[in-house]
Structures are given as C-alpha cells and as structure tokens.
Amino acid sequence: MSEAEIQQILADAQNAPSACNTQPWQVHIASGETLARLKNKFKIRAAEGKFTPDFEFNQAKFLGKYEQRWRNQYEHVFTTSYGIAREDKAGRQVVYDDNFAGYGAPHMAFLFMPKVDNHDVNIASDLGMYSQTFLLSLTARGFGGIPQLALALFADDIRKELAVSDDYKLLHVISFGHPDWQAMQNQKHLGRVPLSESVSMHW
Ligand SMILES: Cc1cc2nc3c(=O)[nH]c(=O)nc-3n(C[C@H](O)[C@H](O)[C@H](O)COP(=O)(O)O)c2cc1C
C-alpha cells in the first residue's frame, strides 16, 4: 500500500462519530523499518513472557454463552484453520507467533486514547467507532485489516518506539495491507450467532 492510499483510509476513518465530537483517537501508523523493529521487539517480549497491557483482557472471565463463543473461536482457529491437535503445545505456538507478527501485514495502526478521569469506557467506544470505520474503508478500497488485542500486550515498548507519552493508553492495534486470500486463516469464517440471540424486538 502506498502512503497516499493509507492517507485515504485515515481520512475516511477521521469521519467516525464520537461523543460531543471529541474525536479522542490518537493514531500512530508504523511501516518499514519502524515496524520491523517493533515486530522484533514483540518476538523478544513474547519469548520472555513480558507483557505490559494498559487494559486487562482475559477471555476466561467470559462465562455462559460468551464462554461457548470464545471456545468455538479457539477451536476454529487452532483446529479448523491451523489443523493443530489439542495436545500439540508446540503447534499452538505457531498461532501465537503469527498473531504477534500481525499475520505478516506490512502496516500497523496503533490506536491510543487519552486519559480522562472516569471516561475510559466512553472513549473506548469512540475508538471502536473509529476502528470499524478504518476497517470498512480498508475493505471498500480493496485492502484488509485485523484488529488485534494481542499486540496491545506490548504497550510500553510501542510507546517507547513511537515516542508516545504515558498519558496515552493503547486500546488495540490494526494490522493491515493486501489480504492473502489463499492463506488458511482466510479460507473459512466463523460466522455469527442468529440475530434472535443478540436482539430483542419490542413493538
Ligand atoms: C477488539 C478486537 C481485538 C481482536 N484481537 C485479535 C487478536 O489479537 N488476534 C486475532 O487473531 N484476532 C483478533 N480479533 C479478531 C477476532 O478474533 C475476530 O473478529 C472474530 O474471531 C470473528 O472472526 P471474523 O471477524 O473473521 O468473522 C480481534 C477483534 C476485535 C474486535
């Protein structure tokens, strides 16, 4: 992707709605040597087991129907896509390595949010709007992207490399570029639960 193409995506995403039009997204794009340095750092940190996320995420806290869904997703990724047997620990590492490498994407967008007392939830909601607009723009223009919480595990290293102040917290990262439609991860999609499980109509 050229810089001009990335600028178009950014211009589209900039139209995302936000509460009181505060536009609380602070976005850093990394490509080329900067991204190579970051990916190398992610690899090292993952091997050390040194993670510094700004926000907790633990899927094990999602119970009931939500647990069923994340377990289905794990099964889909590890078994259906990668063909890894349940007991194959080394095989599972390949999935984590791919994740930490942004699935080979040549660009990453790091979505930072400002610290505003007691407003993390609403600011994160605005960044979610931004993120989806960014993803839709990529798709509409023939590119593709994946939002990744896995990369937000390296928030301290990312802030350091990109000279971002500690006043900004990293929500998530979008890896993007030209999708490889032949890749196994792009062969099958998990789909979604029926509308009736998510929506109640009152009329
Ligand atoms: C906030 C957010 C974080 C995500 N983090 C990751 C991630 O770290 N690694 C990954 O492979 N996919 C990640 N995903 C993608 C989801 O796993 C994916 O959207 C879901 O499994 C449904 O698959 P589909 O969108 O391909 O249909 C993330 C999605 C969102 C919205």
The ligand as a MOL file (V3000), in Angstrom:
LIG
                    3D

  0  0  0     0  0            999 V3000
M  V30 BEGIN CTAB
M  V30 COUNTS 31 33 0 0 0
M  V30 BEGIN ATOM
M  V30 1 C -11.0390 -5.5630 19.7110 0
M  V30 2 C -10.6680 -6.7970 18.9180 0
M  V30 3 C -9.4950 -7.4740 19.2100 0
M  V30 4 C -9.1230 -8.6010 18.4780 0
M  V30 5 N -7.9140 -9.1980 18.7420 0
M  V30 6 C -7.4880 -10.1920 17.9540 0
M  V30 7 C -6.1830 -10.7230 18.1080 0
M  V30 8 O -5.4130 -10.3250 18.9670 0
M  V30 9 N -5.7770 -11.7020 17.2640 0
M  V30 10 C -6.5920 -12.1670 16.2740 0
M  V30 11 O -6.1610 -13.0480 15.5180 0
M  V30 12 N -7.8390 -11.6930 16.0970 0
M  V30 13 C -8.2950 -10.7000 16.9030 0
M  V30 14 N -9.5340 -10.1760 16.6890 0
M  V30 15 C -10.3860 -10.6990 15.6120 0
M  V30 16 C -11.4750 -11.6110 16.1580 0
M  V30 17 O -10.9100 -12.7870 16.6710 0
M  V30 18 C -12.4810 -11.8800 15.0210 0
M  V30 19 O -13.1090 -10.6900 14.6490 0
M  V30 20 C -13.5290 -12.9060 15.4450 0
M  V30 21 O -12.9530 -14.1220 15.7930 0
M  V30 22 C -14.5600 -13.1510 14.3210 0
M  V30 23 O -13.9000 -13.5330 13.1600 0
M  V30 24 P -14.1850 -12.8080 11.7820 0
M  V30 25 O -14.1750 -11.3330 12.0810 0
M  V30 26 O -13.0680 -13.2360 10.8770 0
M  V30 27 O -15.5090 -13.2860 11.3100 0
M  V30 28 C -9.9630 -9.0730 17.4390 0
M  V30 29 C -11.1620 -8.4010 17.1720 0
M  V30 30 C -11.5120 -7.2740 17.9010 0
M  V30 31 C -12.7970 -6.5420 17.5680 0
M  V30 END ATOM
M  V30 BEGIN BOND
M  V30 1 1 1 2
M  V30 2 1 2 3
M  V30 3 2 2 30
M  V30 4 2 3 4
M  V30 5 1 4 5
M  V30 6 1 4 28
M  V30 7 2 5 6
M  V30 8 1 6 7
M  V30 9 1 6 13
M  V30 10 2 7 8
M  V30 11 1 7 9
M  V30 12 1 9 10
M  V30 13 2 10 11
M  V30 14 1 10 12
M  V30 15 2 12 13
M  V30 16 1 13 14
M  V30 17 1 14 15
M  V30 18 1 14 28
M  V30 19 1 15 16
M  V30 20 1 16 17
M  V30 21 1 16 18
M  V30 22 1 18 19
M  V30 23 1 18 20
M  V30 24 1 20 21
M  V30 25 1 20 22
M  V30 26 1 22 23
M  V30 27 1 23 24
M  V30 28 2 24 25
M  V30 29 1 24 26
M  V30 30 1 24 27
M  V30 31 2 28 29
M  V30 32 1 29 30
M  V30 33 1 30 31
M  V30 END BOND
M  V30 END CTAB
M  END
